[in-house]
Amino acid sequence: MCTWAPANIANTEGTAGVVDSADPDAQIENANGDLGWVRRCGAGEPDFVWIAPAVDPIDLIPGAAARARAQLPLPSPDMNPTAEVGSVANLGVWFAVDEPGTTTARATLGSAWAQVQGVFESVSIDPGDGSPAVTCDGLGTPYPEGSEDPDEGPCGHTYLERTPDDAPHQMTYTITYGLTWSTSDGRSGDLGTYDRSTTFDYDIDEIQTVGTR
């Protein structure tokens, strides 16, 4: 049978790797955060061991969540007409985004770990002209290749007026991600949602028509 006692400076004088402490009675630790213990088994001589402190994986969730939030992709618009081209008044715009995939981040200490996953939930687009934001069904609907449909898409918007040359609309795409966590001891839970947004200029021109008799 073995007994364990916290090691301090007094009962482990000369132990290599000890982090200096102002309290001689405090349990010693090393630079890795391991705690020192004096172990005595039966009638044998006591020996000194370093043991990593017990870690509750729940305590690692905030670190994993911060990493996951930082790694969540910004929206990648798949829209028509594109931001580089801009659109014209009374022509329908189609909104969609590329699939962002699943983001996974993990924080580990010793054998304990916590993992946070972020998955796409929804995307909304603020057209920037004062009209309400548009929330797409899923990733939205890309413009059909080869189509000549002038109407807005199932997730889209129609601008009614041109923009001044020096004042384009500020269009904003926002993806909402759902965050969940799991730990090395089998627990799991929900961390709610987190938004990532990207904003860019969007010009609207006007096509002039001339009537003749």
Phi and psi in degrees as GROMACS dihedral restraints (atoms count N, CA, C in turn):
[ dihedral_restraints ]
;  ai    aj    ak    al  type     phi  dphi    fc
    3     4     5     6     1  -114.2    20    10
    4     5     6     7     1   145.9    20    10
    6     7     8     9     1  -115.1    20    10
    7     8     9    10     1   151.3    20    10
    9    10    11    12     1  -125.5    20    10
   10    11    12    13     1   138.8    20    10
   12    13    14    15     1  -135.8    20    10
   13    14    15    16     1   138.9    20    10
   15    16    17    18     1   -59.1    20    10
   16    17    18    19     1   133.9    20    10
   18    19    20    21     1   -85.2    20    10
   19    20    21    22     1   137.7    20    10
   21    22    23    24     1  -129.4    20    10
   22    23    24    25     1  -179.2    20    10
   24    25    26    27     1   -61.3    20    10
   25    26    27    28     1   -36.6    20    10
   27    28    29    30     1   -66.7    20    10
   28    29    30    31     1   -42.0    20    10
   30    31    32    33     1   -96.6    20    10
   31    32    33    34     1     7.8    20    10
   33    34    35    36     1  -138.3    20    10
   34    35    36    37     1    38.1    20    10
   36    37    38    39     1   -56.8    20    10
   37    38    39    40     1   130.7    20    10
   39    40    41    42     1    90.6    20    10
   40    41    42    43     1     0.1    20    10
   42    43    44    45     1   -66.5    20    10
   43    44    45    46     1   129.8    20    10
   45    46    47    48     1   -73.6    20    10
   46    47    48    49     1   145.0    20    10
   48    49    50    51     1    85.7    20    10
   49    50    51    52     1     5.7    20    10
   51    52    53    54     1   -74.0    20    10
   52    53    54    55     1   133.7    20    10
   54    55    56    57     1   -80.1    20    10
   55    56    57    58     1   131.6    20    10
   57    58    59    60     1   -57.2    20    10
   58    59    60    61     1   140.6    20    10
   60    61    62    63     1  -137.6    20    10
   61    62    63    64     1   141.0    20    10
   63    64    65    66     1   -75.7    20    10
   64    65    66    67     1   -16.7    20    10
   66    67    68    69     1  -105.0    20    10
   67    68    69    70     1   109.2    20    10
   69    70    71    72     1   -66.7    20    10
   70    71    72    73     1   -17.9    20    10
   72    73    74    75     1   -94.6    20    10
   73    74    75    76     1    -4.4    20    10
   75    76    77    78     1   -74.0    20    10
   76    77    78    79     1   147.7    20    10
   78    79    80    81     1   -63.5    20    10
   79    80    81    82     1   130.8    20    10
   81    82    83    84     1   -78.6    20    10
   82    83    84    85     1   156.8    20    10
   84    85    86    87     1  -142.9    20    10
   85    86    87    88     1   163.8    20    10
   87    88    89    90     1  -107.4    20    10
   88    89    90    91     1  -177.5    20    10
   90    91    92    93     1   -65.2    20    10
   91    92    93    94     1   -18.9    20    10
   93    94    95    96     1   -87.9    20    10
   94    95    96    97     1    -2.2    20    10
   96    97    98    99     1    87.8    20    10
   97    98    99   100     1     3.3    20    10
   99   100   101   102     1   -71.7    20    10
  100   101   102   103     1   145.5    20    10
  102   103   104   105     1   -98.8    20    10
  103   104   105   106     1   144.6    20    10
  105   106   107   108     1   -89.0    20    10
  106   107   108   109     1   138.2    20    10
  108   109   110   111     1  -134.6    20    10
  109   110   111   112     1   146.0    20    10
  111   112   113   114     1  -103.3    20    10
  112   113   114   115     1   120.3    20    10
  114   115   116   117     1  -111.5    20    10
  115   116   117   118     1   131.1    20    10
  117   118   119   120     1  -125.5    20    10
  118   119   120   121     1   121.9    20    10
  120   121   122   123     1  -113.4    20    10
  121   122   123   124     1   117.6    20    10
  123   124   125   126     1    60.2    20    10
  124   125   126   127     1  -135.3    20    10
  126   127   128   129     1   -92.9    20    10
  127   128   129   130     1     5.7    20    10
  129   130   131   132     1   -73.0    20    10
  130   131   132   133     1   170.8    20    10
  132   133   134   135     1   -71.2    20    10
  133   134   135   136     1   146.1    20    10
  135   136   137   138     1   -68.3    20    10
  136   137   138   139     1   147.0    20    10
  138   139   140   141     1  -128.2    20    10
  139   140   141   142     1   160.8    20    10
  141   142   143   144     1  -105.6    20    10
  142   143   144   145     1   136.4    20    10
  144   145   146   147     1  -137.9    20    10
  145   146   147   148     1   148.7    20    10
  147   148   149   150     1   -96.0    20    10
  148   149   150   151     1   135.1    20    10
  150   151   152   153     1  -134.4    20    10
  151   152   153   154     1   130.9    20    10
  153   154   155   156     1   -64.4    20    10
  154   155   156   157     1   137.9    20    10
  156   157   158   159     1   -65.0    20    10
  157   158   159   160     1   151.5    20    10
  159   160   161   162     1   -64.3    20    10
  160   161   162   163     1   135.5    20    10
  162   163   164   165     1  -119.9    20    10
  163   164   165   166     1   129.0    20    10
  165   166   167   168     1   -86.5    20    10
  166   167   168   169     1   117.9    20    10
  168   169   170   171     1   -55.7    20    10
  169   170   171   172     1   -24.6    20    10
  171   172   173   174     1   -58.2    20    10
  172   173   174   175     1   -33.8    20    10
  174   175   176   177     1   -68.0    20    10
  175   176   177   178     1   -14.3    20    10
  177   178   179   180     1   -91.7    20    10
  178   179   180   181     1    -8.6    20    10
  180   181   182   183     1   -61.5    20    10
  181   182   183   184     1   -44.7    20    10
  183   184   185   186     1   -57.9    20    10
  184   185   186   187     1   -39.3    20    10
  186   187   188   189     1   -66.1    20    10
  187   188   189   190     1   -42.0    20    10
  189   190   191   192     1   -66.0    20    10
  190   191   192   193     1   -38.7    20    10
  192   193   194   195     1   -65.8    20    10
  193   194   195   196     1   -41.1    20    10
  195   196   197   198     1   -62.1    20    10
  196   197   198   199     1   -40.1    20    10
  198   199   200   201     1   -65.3    20    10
  199   200   201   202     1   -43.7    20    10
  201   202   203   204     1   -62.5    20    10
  202   203   204   205     1   -45.8    20    10
  204   205   206   207     1   -61.1    20    10
  205   206   207   208     1   -39.0    20    10
  207   208   209   210     1   -68.5    20    10
  208   209   210   211     1   -25.5    20    10
  210   211   212   213     1   -95.2    20    10
  211   212   213   214     1    -9.8    20    10
  213   214   215   216     1   -60.2    20    10
  214   215   216   217     1   129.5    20    10
  216   217   218   219     1   -65.8    20    10
  217   218   219   220     1   144.0    20    10
  219   220   221   222     1   -70.6    20    10
  220   221   222   223     1   156.6    20    10
  222   223   224   225     1   -59.7    20    10
  223   224   225   226     1   138.9    20    10
  225   226   227   228     1  -114.7    20    10
  226   227   228   229     1    95.7    20    10
  228   229   230   231     1   -62.8    20    10
  229   230   231   232     1   138.6    20    10
  231   232   233   234     1  -123.5    20    10
  232   233   234   235     1    80.7    20    10
  234   235   236   237     1  -124.5    20    10
  235   236   237   238     1   163.1    20    10
  237   238   239   240     1  -143.3    20    10
  238   239   240   241     1   126.3    20    10
  240   241   242   243     1   -68.3    20    10
  241   242   243   244     1   156.2    20    10
  243   244   245   246     1   -73.8    20    10
  244   245   246   247     1   166.3    20    10
  246   247   248   249     1   -63.4    20    10
  247   248   249   250     1   -32.7    20    10
  249   250   251   252     1   -66.8    20    10
  250   251   252   253     1   -32.8    20    10
  252   253   254   255     1   -89.9    20    10
  253   254   255   256     1   -38.6    20    10
  255   256   257   258     1    76.8    20    10
  256   257   258   259     1  -177.1    20    10
  258   259   260   261     1  -132.1    20    10
  259   260   261   262     1  -174.2    20    10
  261   262   263   264     1  -127.4    20    10
  262   263   264   265     1   156.7    20    10
  264   265   266   267     1   -59.5    20    10
  265   266   267   268     1   137.9    20    10
  267   268   269   270     1    72.1    20    10
  268   269   270   271     1    11.2    20    10
  270   271   272   273     1  -104.1    20    10
  271   272   273   274     1   130.3    20    10
  273   274   275   276     1   -69.8    20    10
  274   275   276   277     1   139.4    20    10
  276   277   278   279     1  -105.7    20    10
  277   278   279   280     1   140.6    20    10
  279   280   281   282     1  -107.5    20    10
  280   281   282   283     1   130.9    20    10
  282   283   284   285     1  -109.6    20    10
  283   284   285   286     1   138.3    20    10
  285   286   287   288     1  -165.1    20    10
  286   287   288   289     1   165.4    20    10
  288   289   290   291     1  -132.4    20    10
  289   290   291   292     1   155.7    20    10
  291   292   293   294     1   -70.4    20    10
  292   293   294   295     1   148.6    20    10
  294   295   296   297     1   -60.8    20    10
  295   296   297   298     1   120.6    20    10
  297   298   299   300     1   -83.1    20    10
  298   299   300   301     1    -9.7    20    10
  300   301   302   303     1    75.0    20    10
  301   302   303   304     1  -172.7    20    10
  303   304   305   306     1  -103.5    20    10
  304   305   306   307     1   132.4    20    10
  306   307   308   309     1  -103.4    20    10
  307   308   309   310     1   129.8    20    10
  309   310   311   312     1  -128.3    20    10
  310   311   312   313     1   131.0    20    10
  312   313   314   315     1  -134.2    20    10
  313   314   315   316     1   143.6    20    10
  315   316   317   318     1  -133.0    20    10
  316   317   318   319     1   142.6    20    10
  318   319   320   321     1  -116.7    20    10
  319   320   321   322     1   133.4    20    10
  321   322   323   324     1  -130.4    20    10
  322   323   324   325     1   140.7    20    10
  324   325   326   327     1  -142.6    20    10
  325   326   327   328     1   112.1    20    10
  327   328   329   330     1    64.4    20    10
  328   329   330   331     1  -130.1    20    10
  330   331   332   333     1   -91.4    20    10
  331   332   333   334     1    -3.6    20    10
  333   334   335   336     1   -90.4    20    10
  334   335   336   337     1   143.5    20    10
  336   337   338   339     1  -150.2    20    10
  337   338   339   340     1   155.9    20    10
  339   340   341   342     1  -131.0    20    10
  340   341   342   343     1   140.1    20    10
  342   343   344   345     1  -127.4    20    10
  343   344   345   346     1   138.0    20    10
  345   346   347   348     1  -123.2    20    10
  346   347   348   349     1   132.8    20    10
  348   349   350   351     1  -117.4    20    10
  349   350   351   352     1   140.4    20    10
  351   352   353   354     1  -119.0    20    10
  352   353   354   355     1   128.3    20    10
  354   355   356   357     1  -128.3    20    10
  355   356   357   358     1   149.2    20    10
  357   358   359   360     1   -60.3    20    10
  358   359   360   361     1   133.7    20    10
  360   361   362   363     1  -115.3    20    10
  361   362   363   364     1   -45.6    20    10
  363   364   365   366     1  -163.0    20    10
  364   365   366   367     1   165.2    20    10
  366   367   368   369     1  -134.8    20    10
  367   368   369   370     1   138.1    20    10
  369   370   371   372     1  -129.2    20    10
  370   371   372   373     1   151.9    20    10
  372   373   374   375     1  -128.3    20    10
  373   374   375   376     1   124.9    20    10
  375   376   377   378     1   -94.5    20    10
  376   377   378   379     1   111.3    20    10
  378   379   380   381     1   -64.4    20    10
  379   380   381   382     1   -21.1    20    10
  381   382   383   384     1    89.8    20    10
  382   383   384   385     1     2.2    20    10
  384   385   386   387     1  -104.6    20    10
  385   386   387   388     1    13.1    20    10
  387   388   389   390     1    93.3    20    10
  388   389   390   391     1    -7.5    20    10
  390   391   392   393     1   -80.5    20    10
  391   392   393   394     1   161.5    20    10
  393   394   395   396     1   -62.6    20    10
  394   395   396   397     1   152.6    20    10
  396   397   398   399     1   -64.5    20    10
  397   398   399   400     1   149.4    20    10
  399   400   401   402     1  -105.5    20    10
  400   401   402   403     1   125.4    20    10
  402   403   404   405     1  -101.8    20    10
  403   404   405   406     1   124.5    20    10
  405   406   407   408     1   -82.6    20    10
  406   407   408   409     1   158.8    20    10
  408   409   410   411     1   -84.6    20    10
  409   410   411   412     1   110.6    20    10
  411   412   413   414     1    67.6    20    10
  412   413   414   415     1  -133.3    20    10
  414   415   416   417     1   -83.3    20    10
  415   416   417   418     1     0.1    20    10
  417   418   419   420     1    92.4    20    10
  418   419   420   421     1  -173.8    20    10
  420   421   422   423     1  -126.3    20    10
  421   422   423   424     1   111.4    20    10
  423   424   425   426     1   -64.9    20    10
  424   425   426   427     1   152.9    20    10
  426   427   428   429     1   -65.8    20    10
  427   428   429   430     1   129.9    20    10
  429   430   431   432     1   -62.6    20    10
  430   431   432   433     1   130.0    20    10
  432   433   434   435     1   -60.5    20    10
  433   434   435   436     1   131.2    20    10
  435   436   437   438     1    84.5    20    10
  436   437   438   439     1    -2.8    20    10
  438   439   440   441     1   -76.6    20    10
  439   440   441   442     1   155.3    20    10
  441   442   443   444     1  -123.3    20    10
  442   443   444   445     1    26.9    20    10
  444   445   446   447     1   -68.8    20    10
  445   446   447   448     1   119.6    20    10
  447   448   449   450     1   -85.9    20    10
  448   449   450   451     1    -7.2    20    10
  450   451   452   453     1   -83.7    20    10
  451   452   453   454     1   157.6    20    10
  453   454   455   456     1   -67.5    20    10
  454   455   456   457     1   154.8    20    10
  456   457   458   459     1   -74.2    20    10
  457   458   459   460     1   175.7    20    10
  459   460   461   462     1   -55.2    20    10
  460   461   462   463     1   -32.1    20    10
  462   463   464   465     1  -119.5    20    10
  463   464   465   466     1   101.5    20    10
  465   466   467   468     1  -164.8    20    10
  466   467   468   469     1  -168.6    20    10
  468   469   470   471     1  -161.4    20    10
  469   470   471   472     1   150.3    20    10
  471   472   473   474     1  -121.8    20    10
  472   473   474   475     1   120.3    20    10
  474   475   476   477     1   -83.8    20    10
  475   476   477   478     1   138.2    20    10
  477   478   479   480     1  -100.8    20    10
  478   479   480   481     1   -16.2    20    10
  480   481   482   483     1  -136.9    20    10
  481   482   483   484     1   152.5    20    10
  483   484   485   486     1   -72.3    20    10
  484   485   486   487     1   161.7    20    10
  486   487   488   489     1  -100.7    20    10
  487   488   489   490     1   147.9    20    10
  489   490   491   492     1   -58.6    20    10
  490   491   492   493     1   153.4    20    10
  492   493   494   495     1   -59.3    20    10
  493   494   495   496     1   -31.6    20    10
  495   496   497   498     1  -104.2    20    10
  496   497   498   499     1    11.5    20    10
  498   499   500   501     1  -143.5    20    10
  499   500   501   502     1    70.7    20    10
  501   502   503   504     1   -68.0    20    10
  502   503   504   505     1   159.6    20    10
  504   505   506   507     1   -65.3    20    10
  505   506   507   508     1   150.0    20    10
  507   508   509   510     1  -102.2    20    10
  508   509   510   511     1    96.7    20    10
  510   511   512   513     1   -85.0    20    10
  511   512   513   514     1   136.7    20    10
  513   514   515   516     1  -126.6    20    10
  514   515   516   517     1   123.8    20    10
  516   517   518   519     1   -98.3    20    10
  517   518   519   520     1   132.4    20    10
  519   520   521   522     1  -129.0    20    10
  520   521   522   523     1   120.0    20    10
  522   523   524   525     1   -98.0    20    10
  523   524   525   526     1   132.1    20    10
  525   526   527   528     1  -100.7    20    10
  526   527   528   529     1   123.7    20    10
  528   529   530   531     1  -106.0    20    10
  529   530   531   532     1   143.3    20    10
  531   532   533   534     1   -95.0    20    10
  532   533   534   535     1   131.9    20    10
  534   535   536   537     1  -110.6    20    10
  535   536   537   538     1   131.5    20    10
  537   538   539   540     1  -129.3    20    10
  538   539   540   541     1   156.4    20    10
  540   541   542   543     1  -126.8    20    10
  541   542   543   544     1   155.6    20    10
  543   544   545   546     1  -146.2    20    10
  544   545   546   547     1   157.3    20    10
  546   547   548   549     1  -130.2    20    10
  547   548   549   550     1   165.9    20    10
  549   550   551   552     1   -66.3    20    10
  550   551   552   553     1   -17.3    20    10
  552   553   554   555     1   -97.9    20    10
  553   554   555   556     1    13.4    20    10
  555   556   557   558     1    92.9    20    10
  556   557   558   559     1     0.7    20    10
  558   559   560   561     1   -82.7    20    10
  559   560   561   562     1   160.0    20    10
  561   562   563   564     1  -156.3    20    10
  562   563   564   565     1   164.2    20    10
  564   565   566   567     1  -174.2    20    10
  565   566   567   568     1  -173.4    20    10
  567   568   569   570     1  -116.6    20    10
  568   569   570   571     1   136.0    20    10
  570   571   572   573     1  -109.8    20    10
  571   572   573   574     1    13.2    20    10
  573   574   575   576     1    80.8    20    10
  574   575   576   577     1  -149.7    20    10
  576   577   578   579     1  -120.2    20    10
  577   578   579   580     1   163.1    20    10
  579   580   581   582     1  -146.5    20    10
  580   581   582   583     1   136.0    20    10
  582   583   584   585     1  -103.1    20    10
  583   584   585   586     1   141.3    20    10
  585   586   587   588     1  -124.2    20    10
  586   587   588   589     1   133.2    20    10
  588   589   590   591     1  -129.9    20    10
  589   590   591   592     1   152.9    20    10
  591   592   593   594     1  -137.7    20    10
  592   593   594   595     1   138.3    20    10
  594   595   596   597     1  -123.3    20    10
  595   596   597   598     1   140.6    20    10
  597   598   599   600     1  -151.6    20    10
  598   599   600   601     1   163.3    20    10
  600   601   602   603     1   -72.0    20    10
  601   602   603   604     1   143.8    20    10
  603   604   605   606     1  -140.9    20    10
  604   605   606   607     1   111.1    20    10
  606   607   608   609     1   -87.1    20    10
  607   608   609   610     1   140.7    20    10
  609   610   611   612     1  -121.0    20    10
  610   611   612   613     1   121.3    20    10
  612   613   614   615     1  -100.4    20    10
  613   614   615   616     1  -179.7    20    10
  615   616   617   618     1  -133.9    20    10
  616   617   618   619     1   133.3    20    10
  618   619   620   621     1   -92.8    20    10
  619   620   621   622     1   120.8    20    10
  621   622   623   624     1   -86.5    20    10
  622   623   624   625     1   134.7    20    10
  624   625   626   627     1  -116.1    20    10
  625   626   627   628     1   145.9    20    10
  627   628   629   630     1  -117.9    20    10
  628   629   630   631     1   124.4    20    10
  630   631   632   633     1   -90.4    20    10
  631   632   633   634     1   145.5    20    10
  633   634   635   636     1  -131.0    20    10
  634   635   636   637     1   154.7    20    10
